[in-house]
Amino acid sequence: MLTQTQFTITEAQKKQYRDEGFFILKNVIPQETLNVLNNQCDSLVKEQDDEMDRQGTDVLNLSRRNSRYFAFLPHKNRPELGEFIFSDMMAAICRATVGDTAYLFWEQFVVKGSDKKGAEFPWHQDSGYVDTVHRSYVNAWIALDDVSEENGTIYIIPFSKAGTRVKVEHKPIPGSNDRVGYFGSEKGYPVVFSAGSIAVFSSLSFHRSGPNNTKNMRRAYALQYSPEIIYEPDGSVKGFDMLFLKDGKRVR
């Protein structure tokens, strides 16, 4: 069993999520659990490097060697990740944000290397990557390393400064799969905290990240939960449709 910690999401944090689209939980993941997540992340990066070696390339899907790595939806083959995804901690975050019904929608590790090429992500809403009508969902962005502006942390624009709390049209960036949806002058709130902390933000919150200007990898784990199943335009399920909470109670 992974070690969990007792923590409280305050009424002020819940209100901040409703009013501004995000709140911060500092130092809520115990070191033992953090070590497990880091080991799983490192293993997935090595698998991708090994596969790039096998193919004789430096690019694998959206990952680029030493620049950025994505590992999508890995928990089905890694029970420790499933234990964390469906933990009391994540249940509390879901209840405070999307409510008493929650589905696991998406899971990914995002790793930024020291090669800055392709390591920046423009202003976007997570909902800007969903091409069907849907209710907003929540992203729990977990720092596996201490994060700072120097090593490419995320920045979040509060709803009150973004000028909107609804999904806006995003424009694709030529030559990539990235989309951009905000073109204003706001700098955003820089998420600067230690490993084991979580930035909790709405799929309607604009956020971006900069390059990693350090010599070390910057690792993060993003878990997204939705109050409903989300579909692709062709009617197929987008991401996961794994029911986690029903009537506020865990079913996994």
Secondary structure, DSSP 8 states (H G I E B T S, - for coil): ----------HHHHHHHHHHSEEEE-S-S-HHHHHHHHHHHHHHHHHHHHHHHHHT-SEETTEETTTEEEEES-GGG-HHHHHHHTSHHHHHHHHHHT-S-EEEEEEEEEEE-S--TT--EEEE-GGGG--S-----EEEEEESS-B-TTTT-EEEE-HHHHT-SS----EE-TTSS-EE---SS---EE--B-TT-EEEEETTSEEEE----SSS-EEEEEEEEESS--B-TTS-B-S--EEEEETTEE--
